[in-house]
Amino acid sequence: MTNEPLALHLTPKARTDLEEIWAYTVETWSEAQAERYLDTISESFDMLCAMPTMAREYHEFTPPVRIHPIGPHLVVYMADDAKLSVIRVLGAKQNWRAVLEQVES
């Protein structure tokens, strides 16, 4: 991998996860809080694009994925030489292992 940050790709499921996080945060706290939290998640994506190997790789999933915690959520992603693909943004308390067993390349 080069020193240039990787391009970011969000899967449709990751986009849906972010929309659900937004809606829940607005309903529970406020739109301002939702903005701040999604900004924090976005900053995390930027950091992962710059340092894609910083999170542990889980080989028990096929294909292997990396998981990075951010607040009460887990960013599940894969990276190659050109892009970082965010597969899901899951709640750390949900049964994320069961969800990830269904991940396909």
N, C-alpha and C positions, 0 to 999 in steps of 0.2 A: 504494500500500500504506500502511496505517496504522502507527502506532507500536506497536500491540499485537502481541505475538508471534502468528505464524500457528498454526493448529491443525496437529498432526502426524498424518499418515496413512502407515502402512507397507503397501506392497503385499504380497500373499502371498509373492512371490519374495524381497522384502526380509526378511520374517520368517524364511523358510527360510534365507537367507544368514546371519542372526544366529544361528539355531539351529546351523548348521554351524560358525560361528566359535566359538561356545560349546563345542561338542563337541570341536573340534580343540584349543582352548586347554586344556580340562580334561585331555585325553589327553596333550598335549605338556608342559604345565607343572603346573597345579593348578586346582582349583575356585576357590580364592581369587583366582588370577590371572585366571581367566575372568570372575569378578565385577567385578574392577577394570577390565578392558578393556571389558566391556560397559557399565559405568558411564561410562567415558570416551567411548564411542560415543554413549551417551544424552546426555551433556553437549554433545557436538558437535551432535546433533539440536536441542537447546534453543537453542544459539547460532545455528544456521541458521534456526530459526523466528523468532528475533529479528532476524536480518540476512540475509534470504533471497537478496539479490543479491550477497553477498560472494564467491561462487565464480564462476568464469568460465562463461559459457554457451557450449555447443558447438552451433553451428548446423548442423554437418554431419550431425547425427542428426535423425530425424523421429519425433516432435516434438523440438525442441531441449531439451537437458537441461543441468543444471549439475553439476559434479563437484568435490567437496571432499575432499582427502586427510585421513585420520585414521590415524595409525600406518601399518601396511602395507596399509591398505585405502582404497578410494575410495567415498565416499557419492555415489550418483547420484540426483539429485532434480529435481523440477519444482515451481514455486511459482506460485500465483495470488494474488488478493487475500484469500482466506480460508484457504487451507491450503498446507502444504508436504508434498508426496508423495514419500516415499523409494521409489524404484523398485528399486534394488539396492544392496547393500553388497558390492563386489567386491574381490578381491585385486589390488593394483596390479601384480603381476607376471604375472597371467593375461592372456589376450588379451581385455581388456575392450572394446576397440573392436568386435570381432566380436560379442560378447554384446550390446552396445548397438545394433548395427545391426538387431536383432530387436525393439527396444522399440516398443511400440505405445501410443497414447494410450488 
